[in-house]
């Protein structure tokens, strides 16, 4: 394989001169530059970009730990990051985790091994102390509220909008709700937030029917039968406008009376169906988290969800 030593030998110039030409440095004579570039073209030489990155001490990659991209929240989030990355010198590296602790540890080890420069945790299964112990190897941003001096936190404060939605539903006299989640897990900031907001408004008066494992429209369609086992349900509080559409399709095809239903994420489907929804600012969250992971300052950035009544 051709290397710069071979180019130096064939051109008659030093390795340092060849290196300056390849890196477009100005302090090379026109004659030397032309001769070296001629040899480069003849040998069809391409610099080893990985080696170059390592020599500079940067990979110009940001790793993004993400459980999946099935739910609209994550797709909008990644779109925001991608658009922001295009304005920088950095590339995005998606690291699928499926909420697997061992995989999350592997990604932290890859940060330590300089596979990428910084890391964003969109969601997690491992504890914050473990994540923070790797912060000396690169910036780490968590997309949830964290109180740790070694970590930056960029998140959407969703609770006020969620609480407002529950109050509105209660005023409309909806008392028997079903809450829809991707995962029913106390480590999930979404699950904790929605459940807390519900309890603050409804108290212990009624226990909601919780359906988990719903990330896309098809999941909702397949799991709708679980709701039919609870005829008292008068409102479905879904975790996405497209997911609400999945429940609606299942009820319609089964010829069953659809409870009142609302969505989240303020998607086109929700606007067309006239669904009340919560805009969780996922795209903006992606942009802000990418900006922050490149910042030298550790800080917390908070965005606000918006309840949209239709």
PyMOL commands that set and color helices and strands:
alter all, ss='L'
color gray80, all
select helices_A, chain A and resi 4-11+15-22+30-43+49-56+72-85+101-112+128-132+135-137+159-171+189-202+217-228+241-254+268-273+282-293
alter helices_A, ss='H'
color red, helices_A
select strands_A, chain A and resi 61-66+91-96+118-121+140-142+152-157+177-180+209-211+235-237+260-262+277-279+300-304+306-308
alter strands_A, ss='S'
color yellow, strands_A
deselect
rebuild
show_as cartoon
